[in-house]
Amino acid sequence: MKYSAWSLVRGALSGHRHWAPAWRDASPKPRYDVIIVGGGGHGLATAYYLAKNHRITNVAVIERGWIGGGNTGRNTTIVRSNYLFPESARLYDFSLKLYEGLSHDLNFNIMLSQRGLVMLAHSRHDLDSMSRWANAMRMNGITAEILTRDQVQEMAPALDMSANARLPILGGFTQRRAGTARHDAVAWGYARAASALGVDIIQNCEVRGFLQQDGKVVGVDTTRGEIRAERVGIAAAGHSSVLAKLAGVKLPVTSYALQAMVSEPIKPILDTVVLSPGTGAYVSQSDKGEIVLGAMLDLYPSYAQRGSFAVKQAILAASLELFPSFSRLQLLRQWAGIVDVVHDSSPIIGPLPIPGLFINCGWGTGGFKAIPVGGWTLAHVLATGKSHPLAEPFQLERFITGRLIDEAAASGIAH
């Protein structure tokens, strides 16, 4: 949708009252070809790629709250593909490549900033681990660079590099294609593009159960009535196991709170993303100037979107050891998302044991960076009935065969 300069000024001065909605807020129809449960990034991306890649537009995205109000709006916006195993590397790098062209594809600025990601080494053991990590990335065809201590300081001069630093920095490694994207812009961009292709986006519509007939899922029971479809996909992040249980499926998934917080805005001081695997802290600066602080998981199951004080205290302490000058800043706000964690820290993408029901879940701390590929692969299996080659290794049956993809080292830090 195009606006003239005058229409933009008029809309701003009128309190945005005359701006056209970016997508249609639809009412549910009795029947669709496909229903997607979950109106976050993965669900909206699935709807968009169903319409764009497979020409299936009779699609409903059902969201119990508002679009992007769950984990899509509760993360630290980092995108990267520095994973260890070939299966994960292909998956996440495909997602990063989609991110790199997403603003053009959606005709919507997602504010992708490929400022790079610096992993810090605090010990000789860290240096050895990062060398293996970087070499694994190179073997998977993804560029990685080992950094000296001086190179780390050049990329992030605000770090405490003094001789008596509590967290000494010996070096590190970087993926320069990594960076950040604006989380709400990603959700809005996919919603706008999917709606323009004919997808119905239905907000404030909670799924209470799944309609089954002859052992097959044929629709959903919602707070706005029954809605039927040939196929139903679940893309509901931290509540995947709750929804699957409504259909009688128990998933190998545990939900945890993942915390983050931001400071008051300041002038630009940090032009990259800094991650300290040894402490669980990761720090970046937003386009508005806020210092964004991420934390490790609260290691007890929870659906509370707040997180514990102990983790908050630990991550602030670690961040201030890395960046002492930040101690003068005021915290602006804090939040937590609910993430699905699977035993091998890898996702589940594909059919569930009940015919007609499919799922995209288990991304753990990697959900935001995987939005494009999560939508692409779920759309493929919903449209064709066959898993996409990228998703083949991530089927639920791997917990029977034992062919796990243990990415705990690369995805265990929550970001």
C-alpha positions as a Python dict, from the first residue, in 0.01 Angstrom:
ca = {
    (1, 'M'): (0, 0, 0),
    (2, 'K'): (145, 339, -98),
    (3, 'Y'): (97, 669, 82),
    (4, 'S'): (174, 1019, -40),
    (5, 'A'): (378, 1249, 181),
    (6, 'W'): (66, 1453, 259),
    (7, 'S'): (-137, 1146, 357),
    (8, 'L'): (138, 1040, 597),
    (9, 'V'): (146, 1385, 759),
    (10, 'R'): (-234, 1402, 778),
    (11, 'G'): (-250, 1056, 934),
    (12, 'A'): (13, 1143, 1195),
    (13, 'L'): (-150, 1475, 1289),
    (14, 'S'): (-491, 1310, 1324),
    (15, 'G'): (-363, 1054, 1572),
    (16, 'H'): (-349, 786, 1298),
    (17, 'R'): (-732, 772, 1293),
    (18, 'H'): (-747, 783, 912),
    (19, 'W'): (-479, 525, 838),
    (20, 'A'): (-596, 219, 651),
    (21, 'P'): (-547, -110, 840),
    (22, 'A'): (-241, -308, 729),
    (23, 'W'): (-445, -631, 717),
    (24, 'R'): (-806, -739, 733),
    (25, 'D'): (-934, -834, 1079),
    (26, 'A'): (-1157, -1114, 950),
    (27, 'S'): (-1448, -1301, 1100),
    (28, 'P'): (-1428, -1681, 1081),
    (29, 'K'): (-1593, -1868, 795),
    (30, 'P'): (-1739, -2215, 854),
    (31, 'R'): (-1474, -2391, 642),
    (32, 'Y'): (-1121, -2343, 511),
    (33, 'D'): (-869, -2551, 323),
    (34, 'V'): (-612, -2495, 601),
    (35, 'I'): (-633, -2359, 954),
    (36, 'I'): (-322, -2238, 1135),
    (37, 'V'): (-345, -2212, 1511),
    (38, 'G'): (-117, -1931, 1630),
    (39, 'G'): (-90, -1575, 1501),
    (40, 'G'): (276, -1514, 1576),
    (41, 'G'): (564, -1502, 1332),
    (42, 'H'): (566, -1873, 1247),
    (43, 'G'): (190, -1894, 1195),
    (44, 'L'): (176, -1581, 981),
    (45, 'A'): (478, -1691, 778),
    (46, 'T'): (312, -2027, 720),
    (47, 'A'): (-2, -1858, 590),
    (48, 'Y'): (199, -1631, 363),
    (49, 'Y'): (403, -1914, 210),
    (50, 'L'): (91, -2128, 167),
    (51, 'A'): (-53, -1848, -44),
    (52, 'K'): (265, -1740, -221),
    (53, 'N'): (443, -2073, -280),
    (54, 'H'): (146, -2310, -309),
    (55, 'R'): (-143, -2084, -421),
    (56, 'I'): (-357, -2195, -125),
    (57, 'T'): (-539, -1883, -10),
    (58, 'N'): (-848, -2024, 163),
    (59, 'V'): (-653, -2015, 489),
    (60, 'A'): (-736, -1894, 840),
    (61, 'V'): (-480, -1787, 1100),
    (62, 'I'): (-643, -1814, 1441),
    (63, 'E'): (-495, -1619, 1731),
    (64, 'R'): (-637, -1620, 2082),
    (65, 'G'): (-501, -1269, 2151),
    (66, 'W'): (-357, -1024, 1904),
    (67, 'I'): (-116, -1073, 1615),
    (68, 'G'): (244, -1097, 1734),
    (69, 'G'): (145, -1066, 2100),
    (70, 'G'): (319, -1383, 2214),
    (71, 'N'): (683, -1484, 2172),
    (72, 'T'): (717, -1284, 1850),
    (73, 'G'): (694, -969, 2061),
    (74, 'R'): (890, -1116, 2354),
    (75, 'N'): (1242, -1182, 2231),
    (76, 'T'): (1572, -1006, 2167),
    (77, 'T'): (1533, -994, 1785),
    (78, 'I'): (1863, -1171, 1703),
    (79, 'V'): (1901, -1363, 1377),
    (80, 'R'): (2194, -1599, 1308),
    (81, 'S'): (2286, -1940, 1167),
    (82, 'N'): (2594, -2039, 1368),
    (83, 'Y'): (2486, -2395, 1443),
    (84, 'L'): (2697, -2711, 1468),
    (85, 'F'): (2526, -2996, 1284),
    (86, 'P'): (2470, -2996, 906),
    (87, 'E'): (2094, -3044, 943),
    (88, 'S'): (2063, -2739, 1170),
    (89, 'A'): (2306, -2533, 963),
    (90, 'R'): (2099, -2586, 648),
    (91, 'L'): (1777, -2503, 831),
    (92, 'Y'): (1889, -2183, 1003),
    (93, 'D'): (2099, -2054, 714),
    (94, 'F'): (1801, -2094, 480),
    (95, 'S'): (1607, -1884, 732),
    (96, 'L'): (1878, -1619, 743),
    (97, 'K'): (1885, -1603, 362),
    (98, 'L'): (1508, -1552, 361),
    (99, 'Y'): (1550, -1275, 620),
    (100, 'E'): (1808, -1109, 394),
    (101, 'G'): (1548, -1070, 119),
    (102, 'L'): (1237, -1039, 334),
    (103, 'S'): (1189, -661, 322),
    (104, 'H'): (1185, -678, -58),
    (105, 'D'): (970, -991, -66),
    (106, 'L'): (704, -850, 168),
    (107, 'N'): (741, -487, 49),
    (108, 'F'): (768, -402, 419),
    (109, 'N'): (1080, -284, 602),
    (110, 'I'): (1167, -541, 870),
    (111, 'M'): (1470, -330, 969),
    (112, 'L'): (1720, -611, 926),
    (113, 'S'): (2059, -496, 1057),
    (114, 'Q'): (2341, -742, 983),
    (115, 'R'): (2573, -594, 1242),
    (116, 'G'): (2736, -927, 1322),
    (117, 'L'): (2746, -1147, 1631),
    (118, 'V'): (3056, -1176, 1852),
    (119, 'M'): (3094, -1480, 2078),
    (120, 'L'): (3333, -1416, 2369),
    (121, 'A'): (3597, -1660, 2492),
    (122, 'H'): (3681, -1621, 2861),
    (123, 'S'): (3918, -1918, 2890),
    (124, 'R'): (4144, -2150, 2692),
    (125, 'H'): (3863, -2404, 2696),
    (126, 'D'): (3633, -2142, 2537),
    (127, 'L'): (3891, -2075, 2267),
    (128, 'D'): (3918, -2446, 2185),
    (129, 'S'): (3541, -2486, 2178),
    (130, 'M'): (3497, -2186, 1952),
    (131, 'S'): (3763, -2310, 1712),
    (132, 'R'): (3572, -2636, 1675),
    (133, 'W'): (3246, -2444, 1642),
    (134, 'A'): (3381, -2211, 1374),
    (135, 'N'): (3536, -2503, 1182),
    (136, 'A'): (3203, -2690, 1194),
    (137, 'M'): (3031, -2385, 1047),
    (138, 'R'): (3287, -2364, 767),
    (139, 'M'): (3241, -2731, 688),
    (140, 'N'): (2868, -2657, 661),
    (141, 'G'): (2937, -2378, 414),
    (142, 'I'): (2872, -2090, 656),
    (143, 'T'): (3138, -1822, 702),
    (144, 'A'): (3284, -1785, 1051),
    (145, 'E'): (3589, -1592, 1168),
    (146, 'I'): (3808, -1654, 1472),
    (147, 'L'): (3881, -1325, 1650),
    (148, 'T'): (4186, -1219, 1845),
    (149, 'R'): (4152, -1023, 2165),
    (150, 'D'): (4233, -700, 1981),
    (151, 'Q'): (3975, -773, 1711),
    (152, 'V'): (3706, -827, 1976),
    (153, 'Q'): (3798, -494, 2134),
    (154, 'E'): (3779, -322, 1797),
    (155, 'M'): (3428, -458, 1733),
    (156, 'A'): (3299, -379, 2084),
    (157, 'P'): (3517, -112, 2248),
    (158, 'A'): (3281, -74, 2545),
    (159, 'L'): (3379, -420, 2675),
    (160, 'D'): (3597, -436, 2986),
    (161, 'M'): (3930, -550, 2841),
    (162, 'S'): (4138, -449, 3144),
    (163, 'A'): (4398, -680, 3298),
    (164, 'N'): (4196, -721, 3618),
    (165, 'A'): (3857, -785, 3450),
    (166, 'R'): (3651, -1043, 3636),
    (167, 'L'): (3556, -1194, 3299),
    (168, 'P'): (3880, -1185, 3099),
    (169, 'I'): (3836, -1184, 2722),
    (170, 'L'): (4092, -1393, 2535),
    (171, 'G'): (3929, -1371, 2194),
    (172, 'G'): (3619, -1511, 2026),
    (173, 'F'): (3456, -1567, 1691),
    (174, 'T'): (3201, -1390, 1476),
    (175, 'Q'): (2936, -1450, 1215),
    (176, 'R'): (2917, -1120, 1030),
    (177, 'R'): (2588, -1202, 852),
    (178, 'A'): (2413, -1230, 1188),
    (179, 'G'): (2236, -935, 1343),
    (180, 'T'): (1890, -816, 1443),
    (181, 'A'): (1550, -750, 1286),
    (182, 'R'): (1253, -557, 1416),
    (183, 'H'): (1024, -823, 1570),
    (184, 'D'): (689, -648, 1530),
    (185, 'A'): (779, -547, 1174),
    (186, 'V'): (837, -914, 1089),
    (187, 'A'): (492, -1007, 1223),
    (188, 'W'): (318, -711, 1059),
    (189, 'G'): (496, -764, 730),
    (190, 'Y'): (388, -1128, 708),
    (191, 'A'): (34, -1043, 825),
    (192, 'R'): (-3, -765, 569),
    (193, 'A'): (130, -977, 283),
    (194, 'A'): (-76, -1284, 375),
    (195, 'S'): (-394, -1078, 408),
    (196, 'A'): (-332, -917, 69),
    (197, 'L'): (-320, -1267, -83),
    (198, 'G'): (-659, -1357, 68),
    (199, 'V'): (-571, -1516, 402),
    (200, 'D'): (-814, -1455, 690),
    (201, 'I'): (-647, -1332, 1011),
    (202, 'I'): (-880, -1396, 1302),
    (203, 'Q'): (-783, -1240, 1636),
    (204, 'N'): (-935, -1290, 1982),
    (205, 'C'): (-1034, -1645, 1890),
    (206, 'E'): (-913, -1915, 2128),
    (207, 'V'): (-898, -2281, 2027),
    (208, 'R'): (-1068, -2499, 2289),
    (209, 'G'): (-1036, -2833, 2114),
    (210, 'F'): (-996, -3018, 1786),
    (211, 'L'): (-1282, -3163, 1585),
    (212, 'Q'): (-1219, -3527, 1497),
    (213, 'Q'): (-1404, -3759, 1265),
    (214, 'D'): (-1310, -4120, 1184),
    (215, 'G'): (-980, -4074, 1364),
    (216, 'K'): (-886, -3762, 1167),
    (217, 'V'): (-872, -3396, 1268),
    (218, 'V'): (-1128, -3204, 1061),
    (219, 'G'): (-1130, -2866, 1231),
    (220, 'V'): (-1118, -2671, 1557),
    (221, 'D'): (-1363, -2574, 1827),
    (222, 'T'): (-1309, -2209, 1922),
    (223, 'T'): (-1462, -1938, 2139),
    (224, 'R'): (-1618, -1810, 1815),
    (225, 'G'): (-1764, -2141, 1708),
    (226, 'E'): (-1657, -2448, 1514),
    (227, 'I'): (-1435, -2399, 1210),
    (228, 'R'): (-1361, -2689, 977),
    (229, 'A'): (-1065, -2753, 749),
    (230, 'E'): (-896, -3036, 563),
    (231, 'R'): (-569, -2975, 748),
    (232, 'V'): (-478, -2798, 1072),
    (233, 'G'): (-133, -2669, 1163),
    (234, 'I'): (-18, -2570, 1512),
    (235, 'A'): (240, -2290, 1543),
    (236, 'A'): (189, -2167, 1896),
    (237, 'A'): (538, -2149, 2048),
    (238, 'G'): (531, -2202, 2427),
    (239, 'H'): (181, -2349, 2426),
    (240, 'S'): (238, -2618, 2165),
    (241, 'S'): (218, -2903, 2416),
    (242, 'V'): (-104, -2763, 2564),
    (243, 'L'): (-271, -2751, 2223),
    (244, 'A'): (-142, -3092, 2115),
    (245, 'K'): (-279, -3239, 2437),
    (246, 'L'): (-627, -3117, 2338),
    (247, 'A'): (-598, -3355, 2042),
    (248, 'G'): (-470, -3638, 2261),
    (249, 'V'): (-101, -3605, 2162),
    (250, 'K'): (176, -3585, 2422),
    (251, 'L'): (482, -3400, 2293),
    (252, 'P'): (842, -3433, 2421),
    (253, 'V'): (836, -3062, 2497),
    (254, 'T'): (885, -2860, 2816),
    (255, 'S'): (797, -2491, 2841),
    (256, 'Y'): (1027, -2245, 3016),
    (257, 'A'): (1036, -1869, 3069),
    (258, 'L'): (1302, -1681, 2875),
    (259, 'Q'): (1381, -1335, 3010),
    (260, 'A'): (1501, -1014, 2849),
    (261, 'M'): (1511, -647, 2941),
    (262, 'V'): (1604, -309, 2796),
    (263, 'S'): (1761, 6, 2937),
    (264, 'E'): (1676, 367, 2876),
    (265, 'P'): (1791, 480, 2530),
    (266, 'I'): (2140, 623, 2487),
    (267, 'K'): (2354, 736, 2194),
    (268, 'P'): (2506, 460, 1976),
    (269, 'I'): (2777, 272, 2165),
    (270, 'L'): (2746, -93, 2059),
    (271, 'D'): (2749, -172, 1689),
    (272, 'T'): (2731, -552, 1713),
    (273, 'V'): (2566, -827, 1916),
    (274, 'V'): (2786, -958, 2198),
    (275, 'L'): (2725, -1299, 2350),
    (276, 'S'): (2905, -1457, 2644),
    (277, 'P'): (2831, -1833, 2645),
    (278, 'G'): (3014, -1875, 2973),
    (279, 'T'): (2771, -1647, 3158),
    (280, 'G'): (2454, -1668, 2949),
    (281, 'A'): (2454, -1292, 2888),
    (282, 'Y'): (2403, -1137, 2546),
    (283, 'V'): (2386, -768, 2475),
    (284, 'S'): (2296, -548, 2179),
    (285, 'Q'): (2169, -197, 2115),
    (286, 'S'): (1835, -132, 1949),
    (287, 'D'): (1771, 122, 1675),
    (288, 'K'): (1604, 339, 1940),
    (289, 'G'): (1922, 335, 2149),
    (290, 'E'): (1808, 95, 2421),
    (291, 'I'): (2062, -156, 2551),
    (292, 'V'): (1895, -497, 2507),
    (293, 'L'): (1995, -760, 2764),
    (294, 'G'): (1913, -1128, 2719),
    (295, 'A'): (1932, -1408, 2973),
    (296, 'M'): (1947, -1783, 3007),
    (297, 'L'): (1634, -1993, 3065),
    (298, 'D'): (1457, -2009, 3398),
    (299, 'L'): (1522, -2380, 3448),
    (300, 'Y'): (1183, -2479, 3581),
    (301, 'P'): (866, -2530, 3374),
    (302, 'S'): (643, -2226, 3367),
    (303, 'Y'): (386, -2042, 3158),
    (304, 'A'): (432, -1714, 3350),
    (305, 'Q'): (553, -1433, 3125),
    (306, 'R'): (776, -1270, 3385),
    (307, 'G'): (1070, -1494, 3488),
    (308, 'S'): (1253, -1525, 3817),
    (309, 'F'): (1446, -1263, 4011),
    (310, 'A'): (1748, -1496, 4041),
    (311, 'V'): (1802, -1512, 3664),
    (312, 'K'): (1742, -1138, 3631),
    (313, 'Q'): (2003, -1068, 3898),
    (314, 'A'): (2256, -1310, 3745),
    (315, 'I'): (2226, -1171, 3395),
    (316, 'L'): (2251, -809, 3509),
    (317, 'A'): (2561, -891, 3713),
    (318, 'A'): (2726, -1065, 3417),
    (319, 'S'): (2632, -787, 3173),
    (320, 'L'): (2776, -519, 3400),
    (321, 'E'): (3098, -716, 3440),
    (322, 'L'): (3129, -714, 3061),
    (323, 'F'): (3019, -351, 3020),
    (324, 'P'): (3089, -160, 3346),
    (325, 'S'): (2978, 172, 3197),
    (326, 'F'): (2623, 37, 3164),
    (327, 'S'): (2589, 40, 3545),
    (328, 'R'): (2473, 402, 3522),
    (329, 'L'): (2174, 317, 3305),
    (330, 'Q'): (1816, 281, 3424),
    (331, 'L'): (1619, -28, 3327),
    (332, 'L'): (1319, 65, 3118),
    (333, 'R'): (1126, -264, 3112),
    (334, 'Q'): (1160, -640, 3154),
    (335, 'W'): (965, -933, 3011),
    (336, 'A'): (973, -1306, 2945),
    (337, 'G'): (854, -1527, 2662),
    (338, 'I'): (753, -1892, 2693),
    (339, 'V'): (969, -2123, 2484),
    (340, 'D'): (930, -2487, 2384),
    (341, 'V'): (1240, -2691, 2462),
    (342, 'V'): (1283, -3041, 2318),
    (343, 'H'): (1529, -3296, 2457),
    (344, 'D'): (1782, -3241, 2177),
    (345, 'S'): (1727, -2863, 2153),
    (346, 'S'): (1603, -2897, 1794),
    (347, 'P'): (1256, -2827, 1650),
    (348, 'I'): (973, -3057, 1546),
    (349, 'I'): (824, -2979, 1203),
    (350, 'G'): (575, -3212, 1043),
    (351, 'P'): (272, -3437, 1096),
    (352, 'L'): (146, -3549, 1434),
    (353, 'P'): (19, -3906, 1492),
    (354, 'I'): (-340, -3798, 1421),
    (355, 'P'): (-409, -3756, 1046),
    (356, 'G'): (-489, -3400, 944),
    (357, 'L'): (-288, -3240, 1227),
    (358, 'F'): (61, -3088, 1180),
    (359, 'I'): (296, -2893, 1404),
    (360, 'N'): (584, -2648, 1406),
    (361, 'C'): (731, -2631, 1757),
    (362, 'G'): (1031, -2692, 1981),
    (363, 'W'): (1250, -2408, 1858),
    (364, 'G'): (1353, -2332, 2214),
    (365, 'T'): (1558, -2015, 2218),
    (366, 'G'): (1580, -2003, 1837),
    (367, 'G'): (1221, -1927, 1746),
    (368, 'F'): (1253, -1571, 1617),
    (369, 'K'): (1552, -1639, 1393),
    (370, 'A'): (1366, -1938, 1247),
    (371, 'I'): (1038, -1762, 1157),
    (372, 'P'): (1092, -1765, 778),
    (373, 'V'): (1208, -2127, 754),
    (374, 'G'): (949, -2242, 1008),
    (375, 'G'): (673, -2093, 796),
    (376, 'W'): (827, -2217, 470),
    (377, 'T'): (857, -2581, 585),
    (378, 'L'): (521, -2600, 766),
    (379, 'A'): (349, -2452, 462),
    (380, 'H'): (515, -2717, 244),
    (381, 'V'): (392, -3013, 447),
    (382, 'L'): (43, -2861, 486),
    (383, 'A'): (18, -2806, 110),
    (384, 'T'): (175, -3129, -16),
    (385, 'G'): (141, -3376, 269),
    (386, 'K'): (516, -3439, 244),
    (387, 'S'): (786, -3289, 464),
    (388, 'H'): (1023, -3040, 306),
    (389, 'P'): (1380, -3176, 267),
    (390, 'L'): (1502, -2919, 520),
    (391, 'A'): (1250, -3048, 774),
    (392, 'E'): (1302, -3422, 715),
    (393, 'P'): (1555, -3462, 1000),
    (394, 'F'): (1322, -3283, 1242),
    (395, 'Q'): (1028, -3523, 1247),
    (396, 'L'): (867, -3644, 1567),
    (397, 'E'): (971, -4001, 1485),
    (398, 'R'): (1336, -3922, 1565),
    (399, 'F'): (1252, -3981, 1931),
    (400, 'I'): (1168, -4339, 1838),
    (401, 'T'): (1462, -4400, 1605),
    (402, 'G'): (1712, -4217, 1825),
    (403, 'R'): (1841, -3999, 1540),
    (404, 'L'): (1856, -3687, 1757),
    (405, 'I'): (2022, -3360, 1655),
    (406, 'D'): (2167, -3235, 1982),
    (407, 'E'): (2217, -2862, 1936),
    (408, 'A'): (2231, -2778, 2308),
    (409, 'A'): (2576, -2621, 2268),
    (410, 'A'): (2468, -2386, 1989),
    (411, 'S'): (2113, -2313, 2103),
    (412, 'G'): (2134, -2353, 2480),
    (413, 'I'): (2206, -1985, 2535),
    (414, 'A'): (1871, -1813, 2512),
    (415, 'H'): (1875, -1560, 2230),
}
